[in-house]
């Protein structure tokens, strides 16, 4: 006999509770929204964008003025693995920066940029476009220090005008509209489980 989540099942007179499947959501966080469920300063939070679900929390964070892909889940074990510094989840950001990015700037980003508190590791860099007064760059890093991408560009004299995280590990933002949330597909959930940084195992491949 098959049992669904809507059925009431009792074992020796006591109601049996079926285990609930973990929840995995991908949110396109807008700018000027805090990556917390509550904010003492009264700023908008991601809680206003996600239907109330018990135990859901963001995996990592995005700065107040950064938009993009944010994973939310109630799977604590997976979140711990993804957030552990030794794991080094790859994160790709698309940055619009002031000025024309030079080949020397690209080399510096690839080698690693020295910041006040630490040496940022080398990044993967792809120059998307160079305009008269700004450049569009895709930057992939494994670290996650506070405002790291902005500080790396600032150190090279390029102020970040806009920043969006387009990929978190195997999860890609794709065409998900700003402020919208969707459940992960079964393929994406499987990709997260087997994800190992540096391997070609994106859910979109």
VEXKOLLO-319744 format. One line per 3 residues: number of its first residue (from 1); their letters; for each residue x, y, z of N, C-alpha, C, CB. Coordinates in nm, 2 decimals. Atoms other than C-alpha are relative to their C-alpha. Glycine has a CB too. Layout:
N
NUM = a = X,Y,Z,X,Y,Z,X,Y,Z,X,Y,Z ~ ...
***
This chain:
205
1 = xxx = 0.08,-0.12,0.00,0.00,0.00,0.00,0.09,0.12,0.00,-0.10,0.00,0.12 ~ -0.07,-0.12,0.00,0.13,0.34,-0.09,-0.05,0.10,0.09,0.00,0.06,-0.15 ~ 0.05,-0.10,-0.10,0.12,0.62,0.17,0.05,0.14,-0.05,0.06,-0.03,0.14
4 = xxx = -0.04,-0.14,0.04,0.12,0.99,0.08,0.01,0.09,0.12,-0.11,0.06,-0.10 ~ -0.02,-0.09,-0.11,0.20,1.29,0.29,-0.13,0.05,0.06,0.08,0.12,-0.05 ~ 0.13,-0.04,-0.05,-0.17,1.36,0.33,-0.07,-0.11,0.09,-0.10,0.03,-0.12
7 = xxx = 0.05,0.11,-0.08,-0.24,1.02,0.49,0.04,0.01,0.15,0.03,-0.13,-0.06 ~ -0.03,0.01,-0.15,-0.26,0.97,0.87,0.04,-0.15,0.02,-0.12,0.04,0.09 ~ -0.05,0.13,-0.03,-0.05,0.67,0.97,0.03,-0.02,0.15,0.12,-0.04,-0.08
10 = xxx = -0.03,0.02,-0.14,-0.05,0.53,1.32,0.07,-0.14,0.02,-0.13,0.00,0.08 ~ -0.07,0.12,-0.04,0.19,0.27,1.47,-0.01,-0.02,0.15,0.15,0.01,-0.04 ~ 0.03,0.03,-0.14,0.09,0.11,1.80,-0.07,0.11,0.07,0.12,-0.04,0.07
13 = xxx = 0.08,-0.11,-0.06,-0.16,0.39,1.85,0.06,0.14,0.00,-0.03,-0.04,0.14 ~ -0.07,-0.13,0.01,0.09,0.67,1.79,0.01,0.04,-0.15,0.13,0.00,0.07 ~ 0.00,-0.05,0.14,0.08,0.89,1.48,0.15,0.00,-0.05,-0.06,0.14,-0.01
16 = xxx = -0.13,0.00,0.06,0.38,0.83,1.26,0.01,0.12,-0.09,0.03,-0.13,-0.08 ~ -0.03,-0.12,0.08,0.53,1.15,1.10,0.10,-0.04,-0.11,0.05,0.11,0.08 ~ -0.09,0.03,0.11,0.67,1.10,0.75,0.11,0.10,-0.01,-0.08,0.00,-0.13
19 = xxx = -0.12,-0.10,0.02,1.02,1.26,0.70,-0.03,0.09,-0.11,0.13,-0.08,-0.02 ~ 0.02,-0.10,0.10,1.00,1.58,0.51,0.12,0.02,-0.08,-0.04,0.13,0.07 ~ -0.11,-0.02,0.09,1.21,1.63,0.20,0.06,0.14,0.03,-0.04,-0.02,-0.14
22 = xxx = -0.06,-0.14,-0.02,1.46,1.92,0.24,-0.04,0.09,-0.11,0.16,-0.01,0.00 ~ 0.04,-0.10,0.09,1.38,2.24,0.06,0.12,0.07,-0.06,-0.10,0.10,0.06 ~ -0.11,-0.07,0.06,1.62,2.40,-0.19,-0.06,0.10,-0.10,0.09,-0.11,-0.08
25 = xxx = 0.05,-0.10,0.08,1.54,2.73,-0.35,0.12,0.09,-0.05,-0.09,0.09,0.08 ~ -0.10,-0.09,0.06,1.73,2.97,-0.58,-0.07,0.14,-0.01,0.05,-0.05,-0.14 ~ 0.06,-0.13,0.00,1.66,3.34,-0.53,0.09,0.10,-0.08,-0.02,0.05,0.14
28 = xxx = -0.07,-0.11,0.06,1.76,3.63,-0.75,-0.01,0.12,0.09,-0.05,0.03,-0.15 ~ 0.01,-0.10,-0.10,1.84,3.87,-0.47,0.02,0.14,-0.07,0.11,-0.01,0.10 ~ -0.01,-0.14,0.06,1.78,4.24,-0.57,0.11,0.08,0.08,-0.13,0.07,0.00
31 = xxx = -0.08,-0.09,-0.08,2.01,4.52,-0.46,-0.08,0.07,0.11,0.07,0.11,-0.09 ~ 0.06,-0.07,-0.11,1.93,4.71,-0.14,-0.10,-0.09,0.07,-0.08,0.12,-0.05 ~ 0.07,0.10,-0.08,1.80,4.39,0.02,0.10,-0.07,0.08,-0.09,-0.10,-0.09
34 = xxx = -0.09,0.06,-0.09,1.97,4.24,0.32,-0.01,-0.16,0.00,-0.02,0.05,0.15 ~ 0.00,0.14,0.01,2.07,3.87,0.31,-0.02,-0.06,0.14,0.13,-0.06,-0.06 ~ 0.04,0.06,-0.13,1.90,3.79,0.65,-0.15,-0.01,0.00,0.06,0.09,0.12
37 = xxx = 0.15,0.01,-0.01,1.55,3.70,0.76,-0.06,0.11,0.09,-0.03,-0.14,0.06 ~ 0.05,-0.11,-0.07,1.53,3.99,1.00,0.12,0.10,0.01,-0.04,-0.04,0.15 ~ -0.10,-0.11,0.00,1.71,4.33,1.01,-0.03,0.10,0.11,0.02,0.06,-0.13
40 = xxx = 0.03,-0.09,-0.11,1.74,4.54,1.33,-0.02,0.15,-0.05,0.10,0.00,0.11 ~ 0.00,-0.13,0.05,1.78,4.85,1.11,-0.13,0.03,-0.08,0.12,0.03,-0.08 ~ 0.13,-0.02,0.07,1.44,4.79,0.94,0.02,0.00,-0.15,-0.06,0.12,0.04
43 = xxx = -0.02,0.00,0.15,1.59,4.74,0.59,-0.08,-0.12,-0.06,0.15,0.00,-0.04 ~ 0.07,0.11,0.06,1.41,4.51,0.34,0.10,-0.13,0.01,-0.03,0.03,-0.14 ~ -0.08,0.13,0.00,1.53,4.14,0.38,-0.06,-0.10,-0.10,-0.01,-0.05,0.15
46 = xxx = 0.04,0.10,0.10,1.51,3.83,0.17,-0.13,-0.07,0.05,0.11,-0.10,-0.02 ~ 0.13,0.07,-0.05,1.22,3.71,0.40,-0.12,0.06,-0.07,-0.01,0.03,0.15 ~ 0.12,-0.06,0.07,0.99,3.95,0.21,-0.01,-0.06,-0.14,0.02,0.15,-0.01
49 = xxx = 0.01,0.06,0.13,1.07,3.76,-0.11,-0.03,-0.15,-0.01,0.13,0.03,-0.07 ~ 0.02,0.15,0.00,1.03,3.40,0.00,-0.11,-0.03,0.09,0.13,-0.07,0.06 ~ 0.12,0.04,-0.08,0.71,3.25,0.13,0.05,-0.06,0.13,-0.09,-0.10,-0.08
52 = xxx = -0.04,0.05,-0.13,0.74,3.17,0.50,0.01,-0.15,0.00,-0.09,0.05,0.11 ~ -0.02,0.15,-0.02,0.89,2.82,0.54,0.09,-0.02,0.12,0.07,-0.06,-0.14 ~ -0.07,0.03,-0.12,1.01,2.68,0.86,0.14,-0.05,-0.02,-0.08,-0.10,0.09
55 = xxx = -0.14,0.05,0.01,1.39,2.64,0.89,0.08,0.05,-0.12,0.00,-0.14,0.00 ~ -0.07,-0.04,0.11,1.48,2.80,0.56,0.10,0.11,0.03,-0.09,0.05,-0.11 ~ -0.10,-0.11,-0.03,1.80,3.01,0.57,0.09,0.01,-0.13,0.09,-0.04,0.12
58 = xxx = -0.09,-0.02,0.12,2.05,3.16,0.31,0.13,-0.07,0.02,0.02,0.15,-0.03 ~ -0.13,0.06,-0.01,2.37,2.97,0.23,0.10,0.10,-0.05,0.01,-0.13,-0.10 ~ -0.09,-0.11,0.03,2.63,3.24,0.25,-0.08,0.13,-0.01,0.07,-0.02,-0.13
61 = xxx = 0.06,-0.13,0.00,2.55,3.60,0.18,0.04,0.08,-0.13,0.03,0.08,0.13 ~ -0.03,-0.09,0.10,2.54,3.87,-0.08,-0.01,0.14,0.06,-0.10,-0.01,-0.13 ~ 0.00,-0.13,-0.05,2.62,4.23,0.00,-0.13,0.08,-0.03,0.12,0.08,-0.05
64 = xxx = 0.12,-0.08,0.01,2.34,4.49,0.04,-0.02,0.05,-0.15,0.00,0.11,0.10 ~ 0.00,-0.06,0.14,2.43,4.65,-0.30,0.04,-0.10,-0.11,0.09,0.12,0.00 ~ -0.03,0.10,0.10,2.50,4.32,-0.48,-0.12,-0.08,-0.03,0.12,-0.09,0.04
67 = xxx = 0.12,0.09,0.04,2.23,4.12,-0.67,0.05,-0.13,-0.04,-0.08,0.07,-0.11 ~ -0.04,0.13,0.06,2.23,3.77,-0.80,-0.05,-0.13,0.08,0.14,0.00,-0.01 ~ 0.04,0.13,-0.04,2.21,3.40,-0.72,0.03,-0.02,0.15,0.07,-0.11,-0.08
70 = xxx = -0.01,0.03,-0.14,2.14,3.30,-0.36,-0.08,-0.12,0.03,-0.05,0.12,0.09 ~ 0.06,0.13,-0.04,2.07,2.95,-0.24,-0.06,0.01,0.14,0.11,-0.12,-0.01 ~ 0.07,0.01,-0.13,1.82,2.90,0.04,-0.04,-0.15,0.02,-0.12,0.09,0.01
73 = xxx = 0.03,0.14,-0.03,1.77,2.57,0.22,-0.03,-0.02,0.14,0.11,-0.10,-0.05 ~ 0.01,0.04,-0.14,1.68,2.39,0.54,0.09,-0.12,0.02,-0.14,-0.03,0.04 ~ -0.09,0.12,-0.01,1.95,2.12,0.47,0.13,0.05,0.06,0.03,-0.06,-0.14
76 = xxx = -0.12,-0.05,-0.08,2.21,2.21,0.74,0.13,-0.07,-0.04,-0.03,-0.01,0.14 ~ -0.12,0.07,0.03,2.45,1.94,0.64,0.06,0.05,-0.13,-0.03,-0.15,-0.01 ~ -0.04,-0.04,0.13,2.47,2.05,0.28,0.06,0.15,0.01,-0.11,0.00,-0.11
79 = xxx = -0.04,-0.14,-0.02,2.50,2.42,0.38,0.14,0.01,0.07,-0.10,0.08,0.08 ~ -0.13,0.00,-0.07,2.79,2.34,0.62,0.11,-0.03,-0.10,-0.01,-0.09,0.12 ~ -0.11,0.05,0.09,2.98,2.16,0.35,0.03,0.11,-0.10,-0.05,-0.12,-0.08
82 = xxx = -0.03,-0.10,0.10,2.93,2.44,0.09,0.07,0.12,0.06,-0.14,0.04,-0.06 ~ -0.05,-0.12,-0.06,3.02,2.71,0.34,0.14,-0.01,0.06,-0.09,0.06,0.10 ~ -0.13,0.02,-0.06,3.33,2.55,0.48,0.11,0.05,-0.08,0.02,-0.15,0.03
85 = xxx = -0.11,-0.06,0.08,3.64,2.75,0.38,0.09,-0.10,-0.08,0.09,0.08,0.09 ~ -0.09,0.10,0.07,3.83,2.43,0.28,-0.07,-0.05,-0.13,0.03,-0.11,0.09 ~ 0.07,0.05,0.12,3.56,2.35,0.02,0.02,0.09,-0.12,-0.15,-0.02,0.04
88 = xxx = -0.03,-0.10,0.11,3.61,2.67,-0.18,-0.10,0.00,-0.11,0.13,-0.03,-0.05 ~ 0.10,0.00,0.10,3.28,2.69,-0.37,0.04,0.12,-0.10,-0.14,0.02,0.05 ~ -0.03,-0.11,0.10,3.34,2.88,-0.70,-0.13,0.09,-0.01,0.03,-0.06,-0.14
91 = xxx = 0.11,-0.09,0.01,3.13,3.19,-0.73,0.04,0.10,-0.12,-0.03,0.08,0.13 ~ -0.03,-0.08,0.11,3.11,3.39,-1.06,-0.09,0.13,0.01,-0.03,-0.07,-0.13 ~ 0.07,-0.13,-0.01,3.02,3.76,-1.06,0.02,0.07,-0.14,0.06,0.09,0.11
94 = xxx = -0.02,-0.09,0.11,2.95,3.99,-1.35,0.00,0.14,0.05,-0.12,-0.02,-0.11 ~ -0.02,-0.13,-0.06,3.08,4.33,-1.27,0.01,0.11,-0.12,0.13,0.01,0.08 ~ -0.02,-0.11,0.08,3.04,4.66,-1.45,0.09,0.10,0.08,-0.13,0.07,-0.04
97 = xxx = -0.10,-0.08,-0.08,3.35,4.87,-1.35,0.03,0.12,-0.08,0.12,-0.08,0.03 ~ -0.04,-0.13,0.06,3.45,5.23,-1.42,0.14,-0.02,-0.07,0.00,0.11,0.10 ~ -0.12,-0.01,0.07,3.72,5.28,-1.68,0.02,-0.12,-0.09,0.12,0.00,0.10
100 = xxx = -0.03,0.11,0.09,3.88,5.05,-1.94,0.10,-0.09,0.06,0.06,0.06,-0.13 ~ -0.08,0.10,-0.06,4.02,4.73,-1.80,0.11,-0.04,-0.09,-0.08,-0.12,0.04 ~ -0.11,0.02,0.08,4.37,4.68,-1.93,0.05,-0.15,0.01,0.12,0.09,0.03
103 = xxx = -0.05,0.14,-0.01,4.56,4.35,-2.00,0.08,-0.01,0.13,0.09,-0.03,-0.12 ~ -0.08,0.01,-0.13,4.78,4.44,-1.69,-0.10,-0.02,0.12,0.08,0.13,0.02 ~ 0.10,0.02,-0.10,4.46,4.46,-1.48,-0.04,-0.14,0.01,-0.12,0.09,-0.02
106 = xxx = 0.05,0.14,0.01,4.35,4.12,-1.60,0.11,-0.09,0.06,-0.02,-0.04,-0.15 ~ -0.11,0.09,-0.05,4.69,3.97,-1.52,0.01,0.01,0.15,0.14,0.05,-0.06 ~ 0.00,-0.01,-0.14,4.68,4.12,-1.17,-0.11,-0.07,0.07,-0.01,0.15,0.04
109 = xxx = 0.11,0.08,-0.06,4.34,3.97,-1.10,0.02,-0.14,-0.01,-0.13,0.04,-0.08 ~ -0.02,0.14,0.01,4.45,3.64,-1.23,0.11,-0.05,0.10,0.05,-0.03,-0.15 ~ -0.10,0.04,-0.10,4.76,3.64,-1.01,-0.04,0.01,0.14,0.12,0.09,-0.02
112 = xxx = 0.05,-0.03,-0.14,4.58,3.77,-0.70,0.04,0.14,0.04,0.06,-0.10,0.09 ~ -0.02,-0.14,-0.04,4.54,4.12,-0.56,0.02,0.01,0.15,-0.13,0.08,-0.04 ~ -0.03,-0.02,-0.14,4.69,4.23,-0.23,-0.09,0.11,0.05,0.15,0.05,0.01
115 = xxx = 0.09,-0.09,-0.06,4.43,4.39,-0.01,0.06,0.03,0.14,-0.14,-0.05,0.01 ~ -0.05,-0.05,-0.13,4.47,4.56,0.33,0.02,-0.12,0.10,-0.09,0.10,0.06 ~ 0.00,0.11,-0.10,4.38,4.25,0.54,0.05,-0.13,-0.04,-0.13,-0.02,0.06
118 = xxx = -0.03,0.14,0.05,4.47,3.96,0.31,0.04,0.01,-0.14,-0.11,-0.10,0.02 ~ -0.04,0.01,0.14,4.61,3.85,-0.02,-0.12,-0.08,-0.07,0.13,-0.07,-0.02 ~ 0.11,0.07,0.07,4.31,3.77,-0.25,0.07,-0.10,-0.10,-0.09,0.10,-0.07
121 = xxx = -0.05,0.10,0.09,4.38,3.45,-0.44,-0.03,0.04,-0.15,-0.06,-0.14,0.03 ~ 0.02,-0.02,0.14,4.40,3.45,-0.82,-0.14,-0.04,-0.04,0.10,-0.07,-0.08 ~ 0.13,0.02,0.05,4.07,3.47,-1.00,0.00,-0.04,-0.15,-0.09,0.12,0.02
124 = xxx = 0.02,0.03,0.14,3.94,3.34,-1.33,-0.07,0.13,-0.06,-0.09,-0.12,-0.03 ~ 0.05,-0.13,0.05,3.87,3.65,-1.55,-0.04,-0.02,-0.15,0.11,0.11,0.01 ~ 0.05,-0.01,0.14,3.67,3.70,-1.87,-0.05,0.14,-0.03,-0.10,-0.11,-0.03
127 = xxx = 0.05,-0.13,0.04,3.64,4.04,-2.02,-0.11,-0.01,-0.10,0.12,0.09,-0.05 ~ 0.11,0.01,0.08,3.30,4.06,-2.17,-0.01,0.11,-0.10,-0.13,0.00,0.08 ~ 0.00,-0.11,0.08,3.32,4.41,-2.31,0.08,0.12,0.06,-0.15,0.05,-0.03
130 = xxx = -0.08,-0.12,-0.04,3.54,4.73,-2.29,-0.06,0.11,-0.08,0.15,-0.02,-0.02 ~ 0.06,-0.11,0.07,3.36,5.05,-2.36,0.09,0.13,0.03,-0.15,0.03,0.06 ~ -0.08,-0.12,-0.01,3.48,5.41,-2.36,0.02,0.04,0.14,-0.07,0.12,-0.07
133 = xxx = -0.01,-0.04,-0.14,3.41,5.47,-1.99,-0.02,-0.11,0.10,-0.09,0.11,0.03 ~ 0.02,0.11,-0.09,3.35,5.13,-1.84,0.03,-0.14,-0.07,-0.15,0.00,0.06 ~ -0.03,0.13,0.05,3.42,4.76,-1.87,-0.10,-0.10,0.07,0.14,-0.04,0.03
136 = xxx = 0.08,0.11,-0.06,3.21,4.44,-1.82,0.08,-0.12,0.01,-0.13,-0.03,-0.09 ~ -0.09,0.10,-0.03,3.39,4.16,-1.66,-0.07,-0.11,0.08,0.12,0.05,0.08 ~ 0.04,0.11,-0.08,3.31,3.81,-1.54,0.12,-0.05,0.09,-0.05,-0.12,-0.09
139 = xxx = -0.11,0.03,-0.09,3.52,3.72,-1.23,-0.05,-0.12,0.09,0.03,0.12,0.09 ~ 0.03,0.12,-0.08,3.52,3.38,-1.06,0.10,-0.02,0.11,0.00,-0.13,-0.09 ~ -0.09,0.01,-0.12,3.66,3.34,-0.71,-0.05,-0.12,0.08,0.00,0.13,0.08
142 = xxx = 0.04,0.11,-0.09,3.66,3.07,-0.44,-0.01,0.05,0.14,0.09,-0.12,-0.01 ~ 0.01,-0.06,-0.13,3.70,3.30,-0.14,-0.13,0.07,0.01,0.12,0.09,0.03 ~ 0.12,-0.08,-0.02,3.42,3.50,0.01,0.01,0.10,0.10,-0.12,-0.10,0.03
145 = xxx = -0.02,-0.10,-0.10,3.56,3.78,0.21,-0.10,0.12,-0.02,0.14,0.06,0.00 ~ 0.10,-0.11,0.01,3.34,4.09,0.28,0.04,0.10,-0.11,0.00,0.07,0.14 ~ -0.01,-0.09,0.12,3.30,4.30,-0.04,0.13,-0.03,-0.07,0.00,0.14,0.06
148 = xxx = -0.13,0.04,0.05,3.60,4.11,-0.18,0.01,0.04,-0.15,0.02,-0.15,0.01 ~ -0.01,-0.03,0.14,3.52,4.16,-0.55,0.01,0.15,-0.02,-0.13,-0.05,-0.08 ~ -0.01,-0.14,0.01,3.46,4.53,-0.51,0.14,0.05,0.04,-0.11,0.07,0.09
151 = xxx = -0.13,-0.05,-0.05,3.78,4.57,-0.31,0.11,-0.04,-0.10,0.03,-0.06,0.14 ~ -0.10,0.04,0.09,3.98,4.38,-0.57,0.01,0.10,-0.12,-0.03,-0.14,-0.06 ~ 0.00,-0.09,0.11,3.87,4.61,-0.85,0.04,0.14,0.05,-0.14,0.01,-0.06
154 = xxx = -0.04,-0.13,-0.06,3.91,4.92,-0.62,0.15,0.01,0.01,-0.06,0.02,0.14 ~ -0.14,0.00,-0.01,4.27,4.82,-0.56,0.07,0.02,-0.13,0.05,-0.14,0.06 ~ -0.06,-0.02,0.14,4.33,4.84,-0.94,-0.05,0.13,-0.06,-0.04,-0.12,-0.09
157 = xxx = 0.05,-0.13,0.04,4.16,5.18,-0.96,-0.13,-0.01,-0.09,0.10,0.06,-0.08 ~ 0.12,0.02,0.08,3.83,5.05,-1.11,-0.12,-0.01,0.10,0.00,-0.12,-0.09 ~ 0.11,0.00,-0.08,3.52,5.14,-0.91,-0.11,-0.09,-0.06,-0.06,0.14,0.03
160 = xxx = 0.11,0.09,0.05,3.24,4.88,-0.93,-0.13,0.08,-0.01,-0.01,-0.12,0.09 ~ 0.12,-0.07,0.02,2.93,5.03,-1.08,-0.12,-0.09,0.03,-0.01,0.06,-0.14 ~ 0.11,0.10,-0.02,2.71,4.72,-1.06,0.06,-0.14,0.01,-0.11,0.01,-0.12
163 = xxx = -0.06,0.14,-0.02,2.77,4.36,-0.94,-0.11,-0.10,0.02,0.09,0.01,0.12 ~ 0.10,0.11,-0.01,2.56,4.05,-0.99,0.07,-0.14,0.00,-0.09,0.00,-0.12 ~ -0.06,0.14,0.00,2.65,3.69,-0.89,-0.09,-0.08,-0.09,0.00,-0.05,0.15
166 = xxx = 0.07,0.07,0.10,2.56,3.48,-1.18,0.01,-0.15,0.02,0.05,0.03,-0.14 ~ -0.02,0.15,-0.02,2.68,3.14,-1.05,0.04,-0.02,0.14,0.10,-0.06,-0.10 ~ -0.04,0.05,-0.13,2.71,2.97,-0.71,0.02,-0.15,-0.01,-0.10,0.04,0.11
169 = xxx = -0.03,0.14,0.02,2.89,2.64,-0.75,-0.06,-0.05,-0.13,-0.06,-0.09,0.11 ~ 0.06,0.05,0.13,2.69,2.44,-1.01,-0.13,0.07,-0.04,-0.03,-0.15,0.01 ~ 0.12,-0.07,0.02,2.39,2.67,-0.98,0.01,0.13,-0.08,-0.07,0.03,0.13
172 = xxx = -0.01,-0.11,0.08,2.34,2.93,-1.25,-0.13,0.09,0.01,0.03,-0.03,-0.15 ~ 0.12,-0.09,-0.01,2.11,3.24,-1.23,-0.09,-0.01,-0.12,0.05,0.14,0.02 ~ 0.07,0.01,0.12,2.01,3.21,-1.59,-0.10,0.12,-0.02,-0.08,-0.13,0.00
175 = xxx = 0.10,-0.10,0.03,1.69,3.40,-1.68,-0.09,0.03,0.12,-0.08,-0.03,-0.11 ~ 0.09,-0.02,-0.12,1.54,3.41,-1.32,-0.01,0.15,0.02,0.06,-0.07,0.12 ~ 0.01,-0.14,-0.01,1.40,3.76,-1.29,0.04,0.05,0.14,-0.15,0.04,-0.02
178 = xxx = -0.04,-0.06,-0.13,1.52,3.99,-1.01,-0.12,0.00,0.10,0.04,0.15,-0.02 ~ 0.10,0.01,-0.10,1.33,3.93,-0.69,-0.08,-0.12,0.00,-0.09,0.12,-0.01 ~ 0.08,0.12,0.01,1.19,3.60,-0.80,0.08,-0.12,0.06,-0.03,-0.03,-0.14
181 = xxx = -0.06,0.12,-0.06,1.26,3.26,-0.64,-0.07,-0.12,-0.06,-0.03,-0.01,0.16 ~ 0.05,0.13,0.06,1.22,2.90,-0.77,0.07,-0.11,0.07,0.03,0.00,-0.16 ~ -0.06,0.12,-0.06,1.28,2.55,-0.64,0.11,-0.05,-0.10,-0.10,-0.11,0.02
184 = xxx = -0.10,0.07,0.09,1.59,2.37,-0.77,-0.06,-0.12,-0.07,0.12,-0.04,0.08 ~ 0.04,0.12,0.07,1.54,2.11,-1.03,0.07,-0.12,0.06,0.03,0.01,-0.15 ~ -0.06,0.12,-0.05,1.62,1.75,-0.95,0.14,-0.01,-0.06,-0.08,-0.13,-0.05
187 = xxx = -0.13,0.01,0.05,1.92,1.78,-1.18,0.10,0.10,0.08,0.00,0.04,-0.15 ~ -0.08,-0.10,-0.08,2.04,2.09,-0.99,0.03,-0.06,0.14,-0.07,0.13,0.01 ~ -0.03,0.06,-0.14,2.00,1.91,-0.65,0.10,-0.11,-0.01,-0.13,-0.06,0.05
190 = xxx = -0.10,0.10,0.02,2.20,1.62,-0.78,0.14,0.06,-0.03,-0.04,-0.10,-0.12 ~ -0.13,-0.06,0.03,2.47,1.85,-0.91,0.06,0.06,0.13,-0.02,0.11,-0.10 ~ -0.05,-0.05,-0.13,2.50,2.01,-0.56,0.06,-0.11,0.08,-0.12,0.07,0.07
193 = xxx = -0.05,0.12,-0.08,2.54,1.67,-0.40,0.14,-0.04,-0.04,-0.10,-0.11,0.00 ~ -0.12,0.05,0.05,2.82,1.57,-0.63,0.11,0.11,-0.03,-0.02,-0.08,-0.12 ~ -0.09,-0.11,0.04,2.98,1.92,-0.67,0.13,-0.01,0.07,-0.07,0.13,0.03
196 = xxx = -0.14,-0.01,-0.06,3.35,1.94,-0.62,0.06,0.12,-0.08,0.08,-0.13,-0.02 ~ -0.06,-0.12,0.07,3.52,2.28,-0.71,0.10,-0.04,-0.10,0.05,0.10,0.10 ~ -0.10,0.03,0.10,3.72,2.27,-1.03,-0.04,-0.10,-0.10,0.13,-0.04,0.07
199 = xxx = 0.04,0.11,0.09,3.53,1.98,-1.19,-0.11,0.06,-0.09,-0.06,-0.12,0.08 ~ 0.11,-0.04,0.09,3.30,2.03,-1.49,-0.12,-0.08,0.03,0.05,-0.02,-0.15 ~ 0.13,0.07,-0.04,2.98,1.93,-1.32,-0.11,0.09,0.02,0.03,-0.08,0.13
202 = xxx = 0.11,-0.10,-0.01,2.75,2.23,-1.36,-0.13,-0.07,-0.04,0.03,0.12,-0.09 ~ 0.13,0.05,0.03,2.38,2.15,-1.37,-0.04,0.04,-0.14,-0.10,0.04,0.10 ~ 0.04,-0.05,0.13,2.36,2.34,-1.70,0.08,-0.07,-0.11,0.02,0.15,-0.01
205 = x = -0.08,0.06,0.10,2.62,2.13,-1.88,-0.06,-0.14,-0.04,0.14,-0.02,0.04
***
